[in-house]
Amino acid sequence: ARDGRHCMFAWVKKVWKKFVKAYTAFSSDDVPGFASISPQISRDGLKRKCRILFVDDEVVDLIDDLRREGFSVDHDMRGDDISNIEKGCFDLVVLDYRGVGKKYGNNDGLSLLKAIRRVNPAIFVLAYTSANLPPAVSADFYKSVDGTLGKDEGVADSIIRIEEALRASLDPARLWGGVLASLAITPGSKAAYELEQRVMKAIHAGDREKARLALGQSVGAVDSTVMSALVEKLVDVAVGAVLAV
């Protein structure tokens, strides 16, 4: 009986905590922004939620290793079609420098990277580097990516790096920055603050539909599949993180 009372008390305490959080979110004039949310996504969660795209003109053995671990991975050997990136189908792009993206310019991976950033400003990109590519040759490329993955790294270290990148790709503050970029709203502006407040109040209340609606009022005029994907991902990750606390 004592154990039963203890479990009941713990349940009531948890429910009360969520109620107070929801009430505070809607009654307060100011709520924490997306930067305050730190989702804890498990390895299995990454496998369920995320898709990875390798863009490399050579066979990549690491792809098979990742697939055996249960990750969803596609391989594009040319980089001539970024429509699925534009649609928000991927969470991480692992991008080679040589021999890809010729359709978008003569600067190898850099031209392709610029095209990717135009259609999907929030996507996380790792430079897939080799020892025979001096940084001086591709300085602008390295400056424009979110991180690097060495081709000569071991399988275990490479998978750890991929997991780190996937978690970073789901950072709510990063996704929010992508939404603002797509809407041409300046971060830190009054418009950005007011929109973030409307969305965050709904998120702190655990109301996914209201959060989508708050975003939808601004997003409605933007005909973009990547925007729709960004909104869904942002709301899903942010609400999940808030409710897990």
Buried (B, 14 or more C-beta within 10 A) or exposed (E): EEEEEEEEEEEEEEEEEBEEBBEEBEEEEEBBBBEEBEBEBEBEBBBEBBBBBBBBBBEBEBBEBBEEBEBBBBBBBBBEEBEBBBBBBBBBBBBBBBBBBBEBEEBBBBBBBBBBBEBBBBBBBBBBBEEEBEEEEBEEBBEBBBBBBBBEBEBEEBBEBBBEBBBBBBBBBBBBBBBBBBBEBEEEEEBBBEBBBBBBBBBBBBBBEBBBEBBEEBBEEEEBBBBBBBBBBBBBBBBBBBEEE
